[in-house]
Amino acid sequence: MDANLLKILVDGLFRGGSYSLMALGLTLLYGVARIVNMSHGSLFMLSVYIYYIFSTIILGLDPWLALMVTILVMGVIGAIIHRLAVHPVLGDDVAILVVTITIAVIIQALVMMFFGSSQAINLKNPMDFGYFKFYGLEVSWTSVITFVLSLSLFALVTLFISKTKIGKAMQALSQDREAAMLMGINTNRLYTFTMILSAILASLAGFMYCVPTRSVVPGVWLSAITSAFAIVILGGLGSIKGSLIGSFVIGYSEIIVRNLHTEGMALMPLAALCVMITVLVIRPKGLFGKRVEMED
């Protein structure tokens, strides 16, 4: 097999896997609460800086323990954002967009204030086991581990949605809010829980995406949210299956552009946007989108 083609196949696979958790968080929040969360990318970025604080700056915790603490902190932040900022404007799509964009800008400003506007920080990588050869291609064990962990977590969350009582309540709420309320489902608590879960998924996605590169800069959230929205629009807003398939489509489109063009790195975000615009023109609801899409 051609070495360049093999590199595209492998890199696209890993990139798609790293996007899956990010897209899943957006998908769940829209599917359950009909919230288009523009601050999702900033939570993705913030979680990496929080991980850096606990693993390096303050406590010097074991990286895996630092990740657990980061997940707890991000869950709390997600709950606070929902209760104080999003919940008061639920039902008003424009107000939600304004509020979540404002939150994203505030988070970026805070990160830049404490860590600088462009300086990259070095992250501890607990998955650094070197490289191995695959048909002559040098593959990082970190990429393999993050890929397996990302898809395993995606599968666990999907199983949680389809099998647990809370998950079934989330499905019911996504299908008919009034009927769910009549069945005794506490919609406000479920909305808050979904926001917490979405923030946790953003933190896990940040870890899986940034730790393999060992660095993060404040601007990473913008490229992350661009790709994530391209994914959920491609797959269909609210579609779990679509978010997984869309992750790999966008992942491969970015890797192809990166490898086949001399200015590929700069054009990678453009690839995701082009896919998103094309889908909106041809099939506005996405590949699997329909009025209700929190499938089993």
C-alpha positions as CSV (number, residue, x, y, z in Angstrom):
1,M,0.0,0.0,0.0
2,D,1.2,3.5,-0.8
3,A,2.8,5.0,2.3
4,N,0.9,8.4,2.0
5,L,-2.4,6.6,1.6
6,L,-1.7,4.5,4.7
7,K,-0.8,7.5,6.7
8,I,-4.1,9.2,5.7
9,L,-6.1,6.1,6.6
10,V,-4.4,5.8,10.0
11,D,-4.3,9.5,10.9
12,G,-8.0,10.0,9.8
13,L,-9.0,7.1,12.0
14,F,-7.3,8.5,15.1
15,R,-8.6,12.0,14.4
16,G,-12.2,10.8,14.0
17,G,-12.0,9.0,17.2
18,S,-10.7,12.0,19.1
19,Y,-13.6,14.1,17.8
20,S,-16.3,11.5,18.8
21,L,-16.6,12.5,22.5
22,M,-16.7,16.2,21.6
23,A,-19.5,15.7,19.1
24,L,-21.4,13.4,21.5
25,G,-21.5,16.1,24.2
26,L,-23.1,18.6,21.8
27,T,-25.5,15.9,20.4
28,L,-26.8,14.9,23.8
29,L,-27.4,18.5,24.9
30,Y,-29.3,19.4,21.8
31,G,-31.2,16.1,21.7
32,V,-32.4,16.4,25.2
33,A,-32.7,20.1,25.9
34,R,-32.6,21.6,22.4
35,I,-29.6,23.7,23.5
36,V,-27.1,24.7,20.9
37,N,-24.1,25.2,23.2
38,M,-21.6,27.6,21.7
39,S,-19.4,27.4,24.8
40,H,-18.8,23.7,24.4
41,G,-15.4,24.3,22.7
42,S,-14.3,26.6,25.5
43,L,-15.1,24.0,28.1
44,F,-13.0,21.6,26.0
45,M,-10.1,24.0,26.2
46,L,-10.7,24.9,29.9
47,S,-10.6,21.3,30.9
48,V,-7.1,20.9,29.5
49,Y,-5.8,23.9,31.5
50,I,-7.5,22.6,34.6
51,Y,-5.7,19.2,34.0
52,Y,-2.5,21.1,33.6
53,I,-3.0,23.0,36.9
54,F,-3.6,19.8,38.9
55,S,-1.0,17.6,37.2
56,T,1.8,20.2,37.0
57,I,1.4,23.6,38.6
58,I,-0.2,23.1,42.0
59,L,-0.4,19.6,43.2
60,G,1.7,17.6,40.8
61,L,-0.9,14.8,40.9
62,D,-0.6,11.6,39.0
63,P,-1.9,12.4,35.5
64,W,-4.8,9.9,35.7
65,L,-5.8,11.2,39.2
66,A,-5.5,14.8,37.8
67,L,-7.9,13.7,35.0
68,M,-10.4,12.4,37.5
69,V,-10.3,15.7,39.5
70,T,-10.6,17.6,36.2
71,I,-13.8,15.6,35.3
72,L,-15.3,16.4,38.7
73,V,-14.5,20.1,38.4
74,M,-15.9,20.3,34.9
75,G,-19.1,18.6,36.0
76,V,-19.5,21.3,38.6
77,I,-18.8,24.1,36.1
78,G,-21.3,22.5,33.7
79,A,-24.0,22.6,36.4
80,I,-23.2,26.2,37.4
81,I,-23.3,27.4,33.8
82,H,-26.7,25.7,33.3
83,R,-28.4,26.9,36.4
84,L,-27.1,30.4,36.4
85,A,-26.8,31.2,32.7
86,V,-28.7,28.8,30.4
87,H,-31.7,27.7,32.5
88,P,-33.1,31.3,32.8
89,V,-33.3,31.6,29.0
90,L,-34.4,28.1,28.0
91,G,-36.8,28.2,25.1
92,D,-35.3,31.3,23.6
93,D,-32.8,30.0,21.0
94,V,-31.4,33.4,20.2
95,A,-30.8,34.2,23.9
96,I,-29.1,30.7,24.4
97,L,-26.8,31.5,21.5
98,V,-25.9,34.9,23.0
99,V,-25.4,33.5,26.5
100,T,-23.2,30.6,25.5
101,I,-21.1,32.7,23.1
102,T,-20.6,35.1,26.0
103,I,-19.5,32.3,28.3
104,A,-17.0,31.1,25.6
105,V,-15.5,34.6,25.3
106,I,-15.3,34.9,29.1
107,I,-13.6,31.6,29.5
108,Q,-11.1,32.4,26.8
109,A,-10.4,35.8,28.3
110,L,-9.7,34.2,31.7
111,V,-7.4,31.6,30.3
112,M,-5.5,34.2,28.3
113,M,-5.2,36.4,31.4
114,F,-3.6,33.6,33.5
115,F,-1.7,31.7,30.8
116,G,-1.0,34.2,28.1
117,S,-2.6,34.7,24.7
118,S,-0.5,32.4,22.5
119,Q,2.1,30.6,24.6
120,A,1.7,26.8,24.5
121,I,1.8,24.9,27.8
122,N,3.4,21.5,28.1
123,L,1.2,18.7,29.3
124,K,2.0,15.4,31.0
125,N,1.2,12.4,28.8
126,P,0.5,9.3,30.9
127,M,0.1,7.3,27.7
128,D,3.5,7.8,26.2
129,F,4.8,4.3,25.4
130,G,6.7,5.2,22.3
131,Y,6.0,4.0,18.8
132,F,5.6,0.8,16.8
133,K,5.8,0.0,13.1
134,F,2.7,-0.7,11.1
135,Y,3.5,-1.6,7.5
136,G,6.4,0.7,7.6
137,L,4.5,3.5,9.2
138,E,5.5,4.8,12.6
139,V,2.4,4.8,14.9
140,S,2.3,6.3,18.3
141,W,0.9,4.2,21.1
142,T,-0.6,7.3,22.6
143,S,-2.8,7.7,19.5
144,V,-3.9,4.1,19.7
145,I,-4.8,4.3,23.4
146,T,-6.7,7.6,23.0
147,F,-8.6,6.1,20.0
148,V,-9.6,3.0,22.0
149,L,-10.5,5.0,25.1
150,S,-12.6,7.5,23.1
151,L,-14.6,4.8,21.3
152,S,-15.0,2.8,24.5
153,L,-16.3,5.9,26.4
154,F,-18.6,6.7,23.5
155,A,-20.0,3.1,23.6
156,L,-20.5,3.3,27.4
157,V,-22.4,6.6,27.2
158,T,-24.6,5.2,24.4
159,L,-25.3,2.1,26.5
160,F,-26.1,4.4,29.4
161,I,-28.6,6.3,27.3
162,S,-30.3,3.1,26.0
163,K,-30.3,0.9,29.1
164,T,-30.6,3.0,32.3
165,K,-33.6,4.7,33.8
166,I,-32.0,8.1,33.5
167,G,-31.1,7.4,29.9
168,K,-34.6,6.4,29.1
169,A,-35.9,9.5,30.7
170,M,-33.5,11.5,28.5
171,Q,-34.9,9.8,25.4
172,A,-38.5,10.5,26.6
173,L,-37.7,14.2,27.2
174,S,-36.1,14.5,23.8
175,Q,-39.2,13.1,22.1
176,D,-41.9,15.0,23.9
177,R,-41.3,17.4,26.8
178,E,-44.9,17.7,27.9
179,A,-45.5,14.0,27.9
180,A,-42.3,13.5,29.9
181,M,-43.5,16.0,32.5
182,L,-46.9,14.2,32.7
183,M,-45.0,11.0,33.4
184,G,-43.3,12.6,36.4
185,I,-39.9,13.3,34.9
186,N,-38.2,16.2,36.5
187,T,-37.2,18.1,33.4
188,N,-35.1,20.8,35.1
189,R,-33.0,18.2,36.9
190,L,-32.6,16.2,33.7
191,Y,-31.5,19.3,31.8
192,T,-28.9,20.0,34.5
193,F,-27.7,16.4,34.4
194,T,-27.4,16.6,30.6
195,M,-25.3,19.8,30.8
196,I,-23.1,18.1,33.4
197,L,-22.6,15.1,31.2
198,S,-21.9,17.3,28.2
199,A,-19.2,19.2,30.1
200,I,-17.6,16.0,31.3
201,L,-17.5,14.7,27.7
202,A,-15.9,18.0,26.7
203,S,-13.3,17.5,29.3
204,L,-12.6,13.9,28.2
205,A,-12.4,15.0,24.6
206,G,-9.9,17.8,25.5
207,F,-7.7,15.3,27.3
208,M,-7.8,12.8,24.4
209,Y,-7.2,15.5,21.8
210,C,-4.5,17.7,23.4
211,V,-2.5,15.3,25.7
212,P,-1.1,13.3,22.7
213,T,0.4,16.5,21.3
214,R,1.6,17.4,24.8
215,S,0.5,21.1,24.4
216,V,-2.5,23.4,24.3
217,V,-3.0,27.1,23.4
218,P,-6.1,29.2,24.2
219,G,-7.2,29.3,20.5
220,V,-7.7,25.6,20.3
221,W,-11.3,25.9,21.4
222,L,-12.3,27.7,18.1
223,S,-11.0,25.0,15.8
224,A,-12.5,22.3,18.1
225,I,-16.0,23.8,18.1
226,T,-15.8,24.4,14.4
227,S,-15.1,20.7,13.8
228,A,-17.7,19.6,16.4
229,F,-20.5,21.6,14.8
230,A,-19.6,20.4,11.4
231,I,-19.8,16.9,12.7
232,V,-23.2,17.2,14.4
233,I,-24.7,19.1,11.4
234,L,-23.3,16.4,9.1
235,G,-24.7,13.6,11.2
236,G,-27.9,15.3,12.1
237,L,-28.6,17.4,15.2
238,G,-29.5,15.1,18.1
239,S,-28.3,11.9,16.3
240,I,-25.9,9.8,18.4
241,K,-25.2,7.5,15.4
242,G,-24.7,10.5,13.2
243,S,-22.2,12.1,15.6
244,L,-20.0,9.0,15.4
245,I,-20.1,8.7,11.7
246,G,-19.7,12.5,11.2
247,S,-16.6,12.4,13.5
248,F,-14.8,10.1,11.1
249,V,-16.0,11.9,7.9
250,I,-14.8,15.3,9.2
251,G,-11.6,13.7,10.6
252,Y,-10.7,12.1,7.3
253,S,-11.6,15.3,5.3
254,E,-9.2,17.3,7.5
255,I,-6.4,14.7,7.3
256,I,-6.8,14.5,3.5
257,V,-6.5,18.3,3.1
258,R,-3.5,18.3,5.5
259,N,-1.7,15.6,3.5
260,L,-2.5,16.6,0.0
261,H,-1.9,20.4,0.1
262,T,1.2,22.3,0.9
263,E,-0.8,24.6,3.2
264,G,-2.9,21.8,4.5
265,M,-2.5,22.6,8.2
266,A,-4.0,26.1,7.7
267,L,-6.8,24.7,5.5
268,M,-7.9,22.0,7.9
269,P,-10.7,24.1,9.5
270,L,-11.8,25.1,6.0
271,A,-12.4,21.4,5.2
272,A,-14.8,21.0,8.0
273,L,-16.6,24.2,7.1
274,C,-16.9,23.2,3.5
275,V,-18.4,19.8,4.5
276,M,-20.8,21.5,6.9
277,I,-22.0,24.1,4.3
278,T,-22.4,21.4,1.6
279,V,-24.6,19.2,3.9
280,L,-26.7,22.3,4.9
281,V,-27.4,23.0,1.2
282,I,-28.0,19.4,0.1
283,R,-29.6,17.9,3.3
284,P,-30.3,20.5,6.0
285,K,-31.2,17.9,8.6
286,G,-28.0,16.0,8.1
287,L,-27.5,12.3,7.3
288,F,-29.6,11.0,10.1
289,G,-31.4,14.0,11.4
290,K,-35.1,14.2,11.9
291,R,-37.5,15.8,14.3
292,V,-36.6,13.3,17.1
293,E,-33.2,11.6,17.1
294,M,-32.2,10.3,20.6
295,E,-32.3,6.8,19.3
296,D,-31.8,3.6,21.4
